[in-house]
Amino acid sequence: MGITSHDVARLAGVSQPTVSRALRDDPRVSEATREKVRRAAQALNYVPSEAGRTLSTRATRRVGVIVTDLTNPFYPHVIAPLHDELSGLGYRMMLITERSDEAVAEEKLLDQSMDGVVLATATTDSRLPAQLERRGMPYVFLNRDTGRAGDFASVVDNEGGGRLVARELVALGHRHVAGVFGAANTTTGRERELGFRLALAEAGVGLVEDRVVRGAFEYDTGYRALPALLAADPAPTAVFCGNDVVAIGVLNAALAAGVKVPDVLTVVGFDDLPMAAWEVFRLTTVRHDLGELSRQAARLLVRRIAGEVDPGGERLVLPTEFVPRATHARAH
């Protein structure tokens, strides 16, 4: 027979339940006892049985992460720190990819194979959060939420970021501005547009509909939007994009059309992905801490799984800052 937790308990001079709790880093066990148990387990080459642990605690120590757009360069930069933080908290991450939240079969999430779920690409009209709520499955939103009271979410100050961009453009003398925003059924799209519009209005600058495009947060949205925007009369001198990927699409469309950036057209993104700083782009954008966005989502979910949160919801909001690079200039 193999080494069991009872063998570890005898060597460490503690009870078998104490061994189980100590190896889970249960805070009810003192650090001295946990260290004693760890030394005994190491001496016996004991490896805890995940199956046995699940049966005894009804916890799987697994978290599902739902992402519907892995082609977007944004998500690898939040998935990696999310994985690392969950691992440090004792959880394994399971990535679930579908074309939409609606395509995620409920049984995939509610078959007792995981303890909680991170929703990374939720839309405001998704039915999945309500399904999870009804079945008692803990979940948190990452980056996007529903915009309703009661959400558990790790998000960015999108409205504040939009305001920052508008104020910078106004200070540079831009009065004919355009926006290529995210989809209307995403809080990131809505809130960035709202902040941008409000700050422009406060400065007496309008944003007319023929200078507004909304679409998916992807390269093609930006690339296809620019020709129509340039056809407006007068043409915009600045474009605020819903994220960096959209902005890169606009930059490439400007290059294809022979429109000089930033001499003729200012382009601003949002997120400050690592690629935004590449010399080929040097994109002016809005920065927030991508890693912390994920880490605080992981910590919030683990607290929710443990029942250590206010049932009324908790929305963690990261600040933003304007990052000037080479794609903005004064209006001419």
Number of C-alpha atoms within 10 A of each C-alpha: 3 7 13 16 22 15 17 26 20 14 16 21 15 15 13 17 12 20 28 21 15 22 17 15 16 13 10 10 16 12 13 10 16 23 16 20 26 18 15 20 23 12 11 14 13 16 12 16 10 12 11 11 15 13 10 11 10 14 17 19 21 19 25 20 25 23 20 21 17 14 9 13 16 21 18 12 15 20 21 13 18 26 21 17 22 22 15 11 15 14 19 18 22 15 14 16 15 14 11 15 22 14 11 16 11 14 9 12 21 16 8 14 17 22 22 26 27 26 24 25 21 26 22 15 12 16 12 18 23 10 13 17 11 9 11 11 18 22 26 28 27 27 25 22 25 20 16 9 10 13 19 26 28 27 24 26 19 30 22 18 25 27 20 18 28 24 17 15 24 19 13 14 14 21 19 21 25 26 29 28 26 25 17 16 15 20 22 27 24 19 24 27 26 17 21 23 20 18 21 22 13 11 14 10 17 16 17 11 9 13 23 18 21 19 18 17 25 22 20 16 23 30 20 15 21 24 14 13 21 18 12 13 10 11 15 22 25 25 27 28 32 33 27 30 27 28 30 24 21 28 27 17 19 20 12 11 12 10 15 14 18 17 14 17 23 24 26 30 28 29 24 23 23 12 16 21 16 10 10 8 16 14 27 24 30 23 18 23 17 23 15 16 22 28 22 20 28 29 17 23 26 25 14 21 17 11 11 11 15 11 11 9 14 17 19 16 15 17 13 20 18 20 19 15 16 18 21 24 21 18 20 10
